[in-house]
Amino acid sequence: MIGLASLRWALTCALAVATMFHLVRVLRPAGAGFVDEVLHLFMGGSMIAMIWPWGSGVPAGVWVTGFTLATAWFVSRAILAPGRRHAPIYFASATAAMLWMAATTSAGKGGMAGMSGMGQTATTGHPAWISAALGAYLVAAALWWTARGMHLRPAGVVPQAPRWPEVCHATMSAAMGLALLAMT
């Protein structure tokens, strides 16, 4: 749980919009990315739960198992992907970061209640700098996704419509990164 109510609400709103985007894509499958969309849906819903007090009622094993399986899926996609591997590698690293969050915030607490103090990583023996580095990485990745999704290019390039999947990934990445940074 994040103690600062305004941050909790801002992250919840951002994650809810991104999660709804993935829910629509799950309900209207448009190709081979169905499992990816289900995992994005799981990640968004999980992050919303993790930042609220009621999320501590979810057993840590649920988060750890879910994020472990998601990480394994995206690692396999990165290995087997023809051509560009940037997206599956990013998704694998993002789910691994959420695995880190789940494991460290539940260590010694028996649940996600460890996020309430936000200094949890240091008090349970887990280096806070790892959470800070992962948070900074996810925020930087959000900038990259934003640039891709909004077609941010040098002046003189004809504007194009936003690519909403990339904008959605930017939103989730920024929210996850900020949550991790709030832990340090």
C-alpha positions as CSV (number, residue, x, y, z in Angstrom):
1,M,0.0,0.0,0.0
2,I,1.2,3.5,-0.7
3,G,0.7,5.8,2.2
4,L,0.3,9.1,0.3
5,A,-3.4,9.2,-0.7
6,S,-2.9,11.6,-3.7
7,L,-0.2,9.4,-5.2
8,R,-2.3,6.3,-4.6
9,W,-5.3,7.8,-6.4
10,A,-3.2,9.2,-9.3
11,L,-1.6,5.8,-9.8
12,T,-5.0,4.0,-9.5
13,C,-6.6,6.2,-12.2
14,A,-3.6,5.8,-14.5
15,L,-3.5,2.0,-14.0
16,A,-7.3,1.7,-14.3
17,V,-7.3,3.4,-17.7
18,A,-4.5,1.2,-18.9
19,T,-6.1,-2.0,-17.5
20,M,-9.4,-1.2,-19.2
21,F,-7.5,-0.8,-22.5
22,H,-6.2,-4.3,-22.0
23,L,-9.5,-5.7,-20.9
24,V,-11.1,-4.5,-24.2
25,R,-8.3,-6.1,-26.1
26,V,-8.8,-9.4,-24.2
27,L,-12.5,-9.3,-24.9
28,R,-11.9,-8.5,-28.6
29,P,-8.9,-10.7,-29.5
30,A,-7.2,-9.4,-32.6
31,G,-4.5,-12.0,-33.1
32,A,-1.7,-13.9,-31.5
33,G,-1.2,-11.5,-28.6
34,F,-4.1,-12.8,-26.4
35,V,-1.9,-14.2,-23.7
36,D,0.2,-11.0,-23.6
37,E,-3.0,-9.0,-23.2
38,V,-4.2,-11.3,-20.4
39,L,-0.9,-10.8,-18.6
40,H,-1.0,-7.0,-19.0
41,L,-4.5,-7.2,-17.6
42,F,-3.2,-9.2,-14.6
43,M,-0.3,-6.8,-14.1
44,G,-2.6,-3.7,-14.1
45,G,-5.1,-5.2,-11.8
46,S,-2.4,-6.5,-9.5
47,M,-0.7,-3.1,-9.3
48,I,-4.0,-1.4,-8.4
49,A,-4.5,-4.0,-5.6
50,M,-1.0,-3.7,-4.3
51,I,-1.2,0.1,-3.7
52,W,-4.4,-0.1,-1.6
53,P,-4.8,-1.5,1.9
54,W,-7.2,-4.2,0.8
55,G,-4.4,-5.6,-1.5
56,S,-2.6,-6.9,1.6
57,G,-5.4,-9.5,1.9
58,V,-4.1,-11.2,-1.2
59,P,-1.5,-13.9,-0.3
60,A,2.0,-13.1,-1.4
61,G,2.2,-16.4,-3.2
62,V,-0.5,-15.3,-5.7
63,W,1.6,-12.2,-6.7
64,V,4.9,-14.2,-6.8
65,T,3.4,-17.0,-8.8
66,G,1.6,-14.7,-11.2
67,F,4.6,-12.5,-11.8
68,T,7.0,-15.5,-12.1
69,L,4.8,-17.1,-14.8
70,A,4.4,-13.7,-16.6
71,T,8.1,-13.2,-16.6
72,A,8.8,-16.7,-17.9
73,W,6.2,-16.1,-20.7
74,F,7.8,-12.9,-21.8
75,V,11.3,-14.3,-21.6
76,S,10.2,-17.1,-23.9
77,R,8.6,-14.6,-26.2
78,A,11.8,-12.6,-26.3
79,I,13.8,-15.8,-27.1
80,L,11.5,-17.0,-29.8
81,A,10.5,-13.7,-31.3
82,P,11.4,-13.2,-34.9
83,G,13.0,-9.8,-35.6
84,R,12.6,-7.1,-33.0
85,R,12.8,-8.2,-29.4
86,H,12.6,-4.9,-27.6
87,A,9.0,-5.2,-26.4
88,P,9.1,-8.8,-25.0
89,I,12.4,-8.0,-23.3
90,Y,10.9,-4.9,-21.7
91,F,7.8,-6.8,-20.7
92,A,10.0,-9.6,-19.1
93,S,12.0,-7.0,-17.2
94,A,8.8,-5.1,-16.1
95,T,7.2,-8.3,-14.8
96,A,10.4,-9.3,-13.1
97,A,10.4,-5.8,-11.4
98,M,6.9,-6.5,-10.1
99,L,8.1,-9.9,-8.9
100,W,10.8,-8.1,-7.0
101,M,8.2,-5.7,-5.5
102,A,5.9,-8.6,-4.5
103,A,8.7,-10.6,-3.0
104,T,10.4,-7.8,-1.0
105,T,7.3,-6.1,0.3
106,S,5.9,-9.4,1.5
107,A,9.1,-10.6,3.1
108,G,8.7,-10.9,6.8
109,K,5.2,-9.5,6.7
110,G,3.3,-12.4,5.3
111,G,1.6,-10.1,2.7
112,M,1.7,-6.9,0.9
113,A,1.3,-4.9,4.1
114,G,5.0,-4.1,3.8
115,M,4.3,-1.3,1.3
116,S,2.5,0.8,4.0
117,G,5.7,2.0,5.5
118,M,7.4,2.5,2.2
119,G,10.8,1.9,3.9
120,Q,10.1,-1.8,3.9
121,T,12.9,-2.8,1.6
122,A,15.5,-1.4,4.0
123,T,13.9,-2.9,7.1
124,T,13.7,-6.4,5.8
125,G,17.2,-6.6,4.6
126,H,16.5,-6.0,0.9
127,P,18.6,-3.3,-0.6
128,A,16.4,-0.2,-1.2
129,W,18.8,0.8,-4.1
130,I,17.5,-2.2,-6.2
131,S,13.9,-0.9,-5.9
132,A,15.1,2.6,-6.7
133,A,17.0,1.3,-9.8
134,L,14.1,-0.7,-11.0
135,G,11.7,2.2,-10.4
136,A,14.0,4.6,-12.3
137,Y,14.3,2.0,-15.2
138,L,10.5,1.8,-15.5
139,V,10.1,5.6,-15.5
140,A,12.8,5.9,-18.2
141,A,11.1,3.1,-20.1
142,A,7.8,5.1,-19.9
143,L,9.6,8.0,-21.6
144,W,10.7,5.6,-24.4
145,W,7.2,4.2,-24.8
146,T,5.7,7.7,-24.8
147,A,8.1,8.8,-27.6
148,R,7.1,5.7,-29.6
149,G,3.4,6.0,-29.0
150,M,3.2,9.8,-29.6
151,H,5.6,9.7,-32.6
152,L,7.9,12.3,-31.0
153,R,10.3,13.1,-33.7
154,P,12.3,16.1,-34.9
155,A,10.4,19.1,-36.2
156,G,9.1,18.9,-39.7
157,V,7.8,15.3,-39.5
158,V,4.1,15.0,-40.3
159,P,2.1,14.3,-37.1
160,Q,0.4,10.9,-36.9
161,A,-2.3,9.5,-34.6
162,P,-1.0,8.1,-31.3
163,R,-0.3,4.4,-31.1
164,W,-2.5,3.6,-28.1
165,P,-0.9,0.3,-27.1
166,E,2.5,2.1,-26.7
167,V,0.8,5.0,-24.8
168,C,-0.8,2.4,-22.5
169,H,2.5,0.7,-21.9
170,A,4.0,4.1,-21.0
171,T,1.3,4.7,-18.5
172,M,1.7,1.3,-16.8
173,S,5.5,1.6,-16.8
174,A,5.4,5.1,-15.2
175,A,2.9,3.9,-12.6
176,M,4.9,0.8,-11.7
177,G,8.1,2.8,-11.6
178,L,6.6,5.5,-9.3
179,A,5.3,2.8,-7.0
180,L,8.7,1.2,-6.8
181,L,10.4,4.6,-6.2
182,A,7.8,5.3,-3.4
183,M,9.1,2.1,-1.7
184,T,12.6,3.4,-1.3
